[in-house]
Amino acid sequence: MDFILAADLRAEVGEGPTWDDRRRVLWLVDILAPCVIRFDPADGSVHRIPVPEVCGSLALCRSGALLVAQRASLIRLDPDSGATAPFATIPEEPAHNRLNDGKVGPDGAFWVGSMDDRPEKQATAMLWRVTPDGRAERRREGLTVSNGLAWSPDGRTMWHSDSRSACIDTCDFDPATGATGARRTVITMTDETGRPDGAACDAAGNYWSAGVSAGRINVISPAGEILRHFAFPVPAPTMPCFAGPDLSTLFVTSLRRGRESVLAEHPTLGGLFRAEGLGQGAPVHRFAD
């Protein structure tokens, strides 16, 4: 088996793993706990930092702080003291939406999408670009579950998915201004191949997508070909992240909520898993605060 259990977190919805090359730790969230989690690969230690509301994702800041997506706002989190402060409000989001997957782009802005949080979901979600001065710019609408943000190593291609429609798109991206070109649907996944959840790009420009419905990680080329796929040890992987000094360790989060029927067979659902030697990641960007 390629993947081993790194930490038995038992997260309700583990998401958003992000490698911190300064502290040499991995940050992630348990969306429903809600908390931010710090995992140290050197000793396996886990530290949880409670946050006020559901937290869909997080970002590293150049200042050393963390930016955390709450239901319809962003807060700054001091990772040492646990203190939080308001940063930005996301306007025009319906009350039944919440913020979901988010990442910092090559432009230094935080890109974060929302999702319809109701059981019967509709296309009410949006994609936002939040600038270092706290302005929120709406960049896409008509989504159901915005997910899978990632950028190519040269910063000139942006990847994005809608988990409910299972479409994975790319567009041209200007790393200096954050301007985007027309969207191109690269591939549409199925329940059998894995509806797209969180994702990351590798150093060769391929897209690593968590196939949450199929219990596997898909490696997809820019041309839309599934180059490889890796079976995951438990159902419902949620997001891969390349980590370590040379970005060659792959960490993957998973979810536990809604999988009670298979907990006896898979007690480590909600855990953090790791694998070595599968690939090398593209660089991680920091919020330009």
N, C-alpha and C positions, 0 to 999 in steps of 0.2 A: 504493500500500500504506500502511495506517495505521501499522503498526508498523515501527520500525527497530531495528537491533541497537545496544544501548547498551554492552554488554561481552561479549566472546567468552569467557565463563567456562569453557565446556566442563565444566560441573558434571555429576557423575554423576546426582544428583537435586537440582536447585536448588529451593529452597522457602522459604517464610516471609518474603517481603520485607516490611519494616517501616520506615516513614519516621520518621526522627529529626529533629524540627523544631528541636531545640536545636543539634545539630551540622550540620544540613542535609546529612545523608548517608543512604543507604539501607543497612539491615542485612538480610542474608539468610543462609541456611545451605546448605551442600552436605551433605546428610544422610549420605552414605556416605564422604566424604573422610576423616574427618569434620572440618568446619571451619565457623567463622562468617566471613562475608565482609562487608567494609565497602566500599561503592561510593560514590564522590563524583561526583555528576552535574556539578559545576562543571568538573572537569578530567578526568573519566573514569578516575581512579585506582582501583585495586583492591588491597585488603589482606586477606590471609587469616590468620585466627587459629585454629590447631589446637585441638581440644577432645578430651577423653579417649575418648569413645564416639560412636556414631551420634547425631546431633542432629536431632530432628524439627522443632523450631521454636524461636523465641526471643521475648523480650518486653523492652521498654524499662522501666526502673525509674525512679521519681521521684528516687532517689539518684544516678542517672547510670550505674549498673551495668546489665548485661544479665542476664536470666534465661534459661537455656538448658535445653531438655528433652533429657535423655539417654535411655538405654534404659528405665530405670524409676526415674529420679530427676531432680531439678532441681539445677543448679549456678548459682552467681553467677559472672559473668565481668567482670573489669575490662577494659573495651575499650581502655584505654591501655597497660597493662602485659601483658595477656594472662593474668594470674593468675586461677586458678579456685579456688572454695571450695564445699564441699557446702552445699546449702540445704534440700532436702526429699527424702524417699523416698516413692515412690508404692507403697502396699501392695497386696497381693492380685493383682497382675498376673501372669498365667501367664508362664513363662520364654520361651515362644515369641512373646509380645507385645513390642512396643516402643511408646514414645510417638511421636505423630505431630503433626498440626496443633494449634497452640495460639495463643490470643490473650488479651490482657487485656480484661476486660469493663468496663462503666461502673461496676461495684462496686469496682474496683481490685484484683480477684483475677485470677489467671491460670487460665484455662480451657484444659485440654489433654486431648485424647483419645488413645487408643491404637489399635493395629491388630494383627491377627494377621499376623506376619511370615513365615509359612510359605507356600510356593507354593500349596498347597491350603488356602485360608483358611476359617475358621469364625467363628461369631459369638461370639468370646471377648473382644472389645474393650470398653472402658469410656470414659466421659467423667468427668473430674475437675475440681473447683474447688479451687485451691490458694490459701490465704489468706496475707496478709503475714507471719503468724507461723509459716508452714511447715506448717500442717495441710492434709491432703488429704482432701477430701470427695467420695465417689463420688456422681455425679448421674445417671448413665445406664449401662446395661449392655446386652448382647445386640447390640452393634455388631460389624461386621467390620472396616471401615476408617473410623474417626472422622475427619471432615474438615469443611472449609467453615465454620468458626466466623466469625460477623460479627454486628454489632449495628446496629440502625437509628439514625439521627442523634439521636433523642430518648432512646435507651438503653432503650426499653420493649419492643422486640422482639428476640429472639435467633434467629439463623439457624444451622442445623446440618445436616450431611449425612452419609450413609454412602455412600462411593464404590462399594462393591460392590453394594449394593441399589439404588443410584442415586436414592434418595429424598432430597429436600430438604425439611426441616421448619422450622417456626417455632414459637415459644411466647412467651407474655407474659413479661416480665422486669422485676424490680424493681431499678432501678439503685442503690438505697440498700442493699439487703440481699442481692442475688443470688438471691432466690427466683424460681422459674420456674413457669409454669402448664403446662397440658396441651399436649402436642405436637400440631401440625397438619401433615399432609403437604401441602405447597404444590404440588409437582410431582414426578413421577418421570421422570427423563431416560432416554435410551437411548444405545446406542453411537453411533448416527447423530447425535443432538443433542448428545451429549457427557456422559459420566459425570462427576459433579461431583467436582472436586478442591478446591483452595483457593479462597477467595472474599473479597470485600470489599463493603461497602455504599456507595452514593453518597449525596449530600446530599439526594436526593429520596426515599430509602428503598428504592431498588431494589437488587437483589442481583446482583453481577457474579461469575459462576462460571466457573472454568477448565474447559472441556470437554475433558478430557485425552484422551478416545478419539476426538474428532472434530476436533481441531486448531482450536478456536475458543473465543472468549469469549462467554458468554451473559449477557444482561441480563434479569433476571427480576423482574417486579412482585410486590408482596406478595400479589396475587391469584393468582399462579402462571402468569402469561402471559409467554412469551418476547417481550419488547418489541423487542429487537434482538440480532443476533449479529455478531461480527467474526471474519473469517478470520484465523488466526494464521500467521506466516511459516514456522514449522516445526511438525512434529507434537509433541504432548504438552506444551502449556502446563500449568503446575502451580498458579500462584497469581497473581492480580492484586493490585496495591497502588496506591492513590492517594498521590501524593507532591508535593513542591514547596511553596512558601510558601502557595499557595492551593489545594493538593491537586487540581490539575487536570492533572498529568502522571500517566499510567498506566504503571507498570512491571509486567512479567510475567516470572516465572521459567519455566524449562523443564527437562526431564530428558533425559538422554543414555543412561542405562543401559537395556538391553533394546531399543534402537532401532538396533542395529548394521547392520541390513539397509538402512537408509535414510540412513546417514551420508554416503555418496558424494553423494547428492542434497541432503542438508541438513547440511553440515559444521558449522553453528553451533548444532546441537542442544546443549542444556545452557547456552545463552546467556541473558543478561538483555536483554529488549526493552523499548522505550518507545514511547508514542504520546501526542500532544498533542490537546487539544480534544475528547475523546470524552465527558467528564463531569467532575464534581467530587465528591470523596470526602467521607465522613463523618469526624469527628475521630478521631484515634488516642488510645487510653487508655494510661496508664502504671501499672505495678504499684505499689501503695501501700506500698512498704517505708519 
